[in-house]
Amino acid sequence: MNAKLSLTLLSAALGLGAPALAAPTLSAQSIIVNPVQTDLNVKVWTDRDSSGAGTPAYRPGEKIRLFTSVNQDAYVYLFNVDPQGQVDLILPNRFQGGANFLKANTVKAFPSAGDPFTFDIAAPYGVNKVLALASRAPLNLDQIATFRSQNSFASVAVTGQQGLAQALSIVVTPVPQSSWVTDTAFYAVAAPAAGAPLRTAPAPAPVAAQPAPRTAQALSVTVQPKAPASPWGSAREWSAVVDNQADLRALHDRYAAFLRAEGYTLTELKSKNSEVKSEYRRANGGKAELTVKRKGNRVEVKVERR
């Protein structure tokens, strides 16, 4: 069993005689753990290990998908810690509109079908850790994470598992202890097969008056061309009737891609033989509904945003 190192936190009521809060713990397996029992639960896993308990191997150049789910409505934050200690904030990000609110008992994929980016594996070799932190209330990460460019993950101002755990222990201290929980998944970057070309993630170009670019990271992003503008423009309600489509889900996904490009995140999907309906939420509080419904030999597509 891995030894745990307790982190000492200062109580918000220091000097007022209030009881000290139980300190989050740091361990080799879980990074940061809430010492208080909570009925909130979060899970994170990779596309090669749905249990989340193994350490699947990926080679440079291969793609990876990450998944997370919660049993209650919550805000989810995902961090990747590579073998050299580099930390990247995967969620929220600027590739999926930034939304990190998940509905209870739904699964969120990174990337989702139709997203304009992929996660590509690159050196350094070794075991990466993906930390999922779920909270019933949004957390303020401004002190530890900053977006320096549009097409990048947020730059995290801490290094290594212990540095991340200590920073997060400060972030979660103001919120009720029973309202947050974590889970950790693992994946390994293995050396390429004999004769295969080595691929590393390109370092970002230097920018004046900014810190020097960091070294190559095990999880890099390839951004696809920007999606075209939606057919509804700025209209809050829009509908169209199209010729009969054999695959309603494919037609639905085509229009759902426009909503994702506008920053909406899928929260609910219902599918029937004659109708596919989905609901979305945006970080700024906006909501949207997409309905694709067969009517005789035609199909009606309807979008409502509010």
C-alpha positions in Angstrom: 0.0 0.0 0.0 1.3 3.4 -0.9 2.2 5.7 2.0 0.1 8.9 2.3 1.5 12.3 3.1 -0.9 14.6 4.9 -1.1 18.2 3.8 -1.4 20.8 6.5 -4.1 23.4 5.7 -4.9 26.7 7.5 -8.4 26.9 8.8 -10.5 29.9 7.5 -11.4 30.6 11.1 -7.8 30.5 12.4 -7.6 32.0 15.8 -11.3 32.0 16.4 -11.5 28.6 18.1 -13.2 26.8 15.3 -12.3 23.2 14.7 -9.7 22.6 12.0 -10.8 21.1 8.8 -9.6 17.6 7.9 -6.7 17.9 5.5 -6.8 16.4 2.0 -4.2 13.7 1.6 -1.6 13.1 -1.1 -0.8 9.6 -2.4 1.2 8.1 -5.2 -2.0 6.6 -6.6 -4.7 9.2 -6.2 -2.8 12.5 -6.2 -5.3 14.3 -3.9 -8.0 12.6 -1.8 -10.9 14.1 0.2 -10.7 12.8 3.7 -14.4 13.4 4.3 -17.0 10.8 3.1 -19.2 12.1 0.4 -22.0 10.7 -1.8 -20.7 12.6 -4.8 -18.7 10.2 -7.1 -16.6 10.9 -10.2 -14.9 8.3 -12.5 -12.2 8.8 -15.2 -10.9 6.3 -17.7 -9.2 5.9 -21.1 -10.5 4.3 -24.3 -8.3 1.2 -23.6 -9.3 0.6 -20.0 -12.9 1.2 -19.2 -12.3 0.1 -15.6 -10.0 3.0 -14.9 -7.9 0.7 -12.8 -5.3 -0.4 -15.3 -2.4 1.3 -17.1 -2.9 0.8 -20.8 0.0 1.5 -23.1 0.0 3.9 -26.1 2.8 4.6 -28.6 3.9 8.0 -29.9 1.6 8.9 -32.8 -1.4 7.1 -31.5 -4.6 8.8 -30.4 -6.2 8.6 -27.0 -9.7 9.4 -25.8 -10.5 10.2 -22.2 -13.9 9.7 -20.5 -15.4 10.9 -17.2 -18.8 10.6 -15.5 -20.4 11.8 -12.2 -23.4 10.4 -10.3 -24.7 13.9 -9.4 -24.7 17.2 -11.3 -21.2 18.6 -10.9 -18.4 20.7 -12.3 -15.5 18.5 -13.4 -11.8 19.5 -13.8 -9.3 17.2 -15.5 -5.5 17.4 -15.2 -2.8 15.4 -16.9 0.5 14.9 -15.1 3.2 13.5 -17.4 6.3 11.4 -16.3 8.4 14.6 -16.1 5.9 16.3 -13.8 4.4 18.7 -16.4 0.8 19.5 -15.6 -1.9 20.4 -18.1 -5.5 21.4 -17.5 -7.5 19.3 -19.9 -10.9 20.5 -18.8 -12.1 23.2 -19.0 -10.5 24.0 -22.3 -10.9 26.2 -25.4 -11.5 23.4 -27.8 -15.0 22.4 -26.6 -16.3 25.8 -25.6 -14.8 25.6 -22.1 -17.9 24.0 -20.5 -17.1 21.6 -17.7 -20.6 21.1 -16.2 -21.7 17.5 -16.3 -25.2 16.2 -15.7 -25.7 13.2 -13.3 -25.1 9.8 -14.8 -23.9 11.1 -18.2 -20.5 10.3 -19.8 -18.4 13.0 -21.3 -15.7 12.0 -23.9 -12.6 14.0 -24.8 -12.7 14.4 -27.7 -16.4 13.7 -28.5 -17.6 12.7 -31.9 -17.4 15.7 -34.2 -15.0 17.7 -32.0 -12.4 19.7 -34.1 -9.4 18.2 -32.3 -7.7 15.0 -31.3 -5.4 14.0 -28.4 -2.1 12.7 -29.8 0.4 10.6 -27.8 4.0 11.8 -27.8 7.2 11.3 -25.7 8.3 11.6 -22.9 7.9 7.8 -22.1 6.5 6.6 -18.8 3.3 6.7 -16.8 0.9 9.6 -17.1 -1.8 10.3 -14.5 -5.2 11.9 -15.3 -6.8 13.5 -12.3 -10.6 14.1 -12.3 -11.9 16.5 -9.6 -15.6 17.0 -9.3 -17.3 19.7 -7.3 -20.9 20.6 -6.8 -19.9 24.3 -7.1 -17.5 25.8 -9.7 -13.9 26.2 -8.5 -11.6 29.2 -9.0 -8.4 28.0 -10.7 -7.2 31.4 -11.8 -4.2 31.3 -9.4 -2.9 28.0 -10.8 -4.0 27.9 -14.5 -3.8 30.5 -17.3 -4.8 30.3 -21.0 -1.9 31.8 -22.9 -3.2 31.1 -26.4 -6.4 30.1 -28.2 -5.2 26.7 -29.4 -3.6 25.2 -26.2 -4.4 23.8 -22.9 -4.3 26.1 -19.9 -0.7 26.5 -18.6 -0.6 25.3 -15.0 1.8 27.1 -12.7 2.8 24.1 -10.6 5.0 21.1 -11.4 4.6 17.5 -10.4 2.0 15.5 -8.6 2.8 17.0 -5.1 2.8 20.6 -6.4 -0.6 20.0 -8.1 -2.0 18.4 -4.9 -0.9 21.2 -2.7 -2.3 23.8 -5.1 -5.6 22.0 -5.3 -5.8 21.6 -1.5 -5.9 25.4 -1.3 -8.5 25.7 -4.0 -10.9 23.3 -2.4 -10.5 24.5 1.2 -13.2 27.3 0.9 -15.9 24.9 -0.4 -17.8 22.4 1.8 -15.7 19.3 2.3 -18.5 17.0 1.4 -19.0 18.7 -2.0 -15.9 17.5 -3.9 -14.3 14.2 -4.8 -11.5 12.9 -7.1 -10.5 9.9 -9.2 -7.3 9.1 -11.0 -6.6 7.1 -14.2 -3.3 6.0 -15.7 -1.8 5.4 -19.1 1.7 4.7 -20.3 3.6 6.1 -23.2 5.6 3.2 -24.6 8.6 3.3 -26.8 7.8 3.0 -30.5 8.2 -0.4 -32.2 11.6 -1.1 -33.8 12.0 0.9 -37.0 9.0 3.2 -36.3 9.7 7.0 -36.4 9.8 8.8 -33.1 7.2 11.5 -32.6 7.4 14.2 -30.0 5.0 17.1 -29.4 6.3 20.3 -30.9 7.2 23.0 -28.4 5.3 26.3 -28.8 7.0 29.2 -30.5 8.6 31.8 -28.1 6.5 34.8 -27.4 7.9 38.1 -26.2 7.4 38.9 -22.5 6.2 35.4 -21.7 7.9 32.4 -20.0 10.1 30.2 -22.2 8.2 27.4 -24.0 7.9 24.1 -22.0 9.4 20.8 -23.2 7.4 18.3 -25.2 4.4 16.9 -23.4 3.0 13.4 -23.6 -0.6 14.6 -24.4 -0.7 17.0 -27.3 -3.6 18.5 -29.3 -4.1 18.5 -33.0 -6.7 21.1 -34.0 -8.8 20.5 -37.1 -10.0 23.3 -39.4 -12.6 25.6 -37.9 -16.1 24.4 -38.4 -18.3 26.5 -40.8 -20.8 29.0 -39.4 -24.2 27.5 -38.2 -27.2 27.8 -40.6 -29.2 29.6 -37.9 -26.8 32.5 -37.4 -27.9 34.6 -34.4 -31.5 33.4 -34.4 -32.8 31.9 -31.1 -35.3 29.7 -32.8 -34.6 28.0 -36.2 -36.1 25.1 -38.1 -35.8 23.5 -41.5 -37.4 20.6 -43.4 -35.0 18.4 -45.4 -35.5 15.4 -47.6 -36.0 12.0 -46.0 -32.9 10.8 -44.2 -32.3 7.1 -43.5 -30.1 7.8 -40.5 -31.7 10.4 -38.1 -28.7 10.1 -35.7 -26.2 11.0 -38.4 -28.3 14.1 -39.4 -28.6 15.0 -35.7 -24.9 14.8 -35.2 -24.3 17.0 -38.2 -26.3 19.9 -36.6 -25.0 19.1 -33.1 -21.5 19.9 -34.3 -22.6 23.5 -35.0 -23.8 23.8 -31.4 -20.5 22.4 -30.0 -18.6 24.9 -32.2 -20.6 27.6 -30.4 -19.5 26.4 -27.0 -22.4 24.2 -26.1 -21.8 20.9 -24.3 -24.2 17.9 -24.6 -26.1 17.2 -21.3 -28.9 14.9 -22.4 -29.7 12.8 -25.5 -32.9 10.9 -26.2 -33.3 8.7 -29.3 -36.4 7.1 -30.8 -37.1 5.5 -34.1 -38.7 8.7 -35.4 -37.0 11.4 -33.3 -33.6 12.3 -31.8 -33.6 15.1 -29.3 -30.7 16.5 -27.3 -30.1 19.3 -24.8 -27.0 21.4 -24.3 -25.5 23.8 -21.8 -22.9 26.5 -22.2 -20.4 27.9 -19.6 -22.1 31.3 -19.5 -25.4 29.7 -18.6 -27.0 29.5 -22.0 -29.0 26.4 -23.0 -30.0 24.9 -26.3 -32.2 22.1 -27.7 -31.9 20.2 -30.9 -34.7 18.1 -32.3 -34.5 16.0 -35.5 -38.0 14.4 -36.1 -39.2 12.4 -39.0 -42.5 13.6 -40.5 -43.7 11.3 -43.3 -41.2 11.5 -46.1 -39.5 14.6 -44.7 -37.4 15.3 -41.6 -37.8 18.5 -39.5 -34.7 19.9 -37.8 -35.4 22.4 -35.0 -33.0 24.4 -32.8 -33.9 26.5 -29.8 -31.3 28.6 -27.9 -32.0 30.6 -24.8 
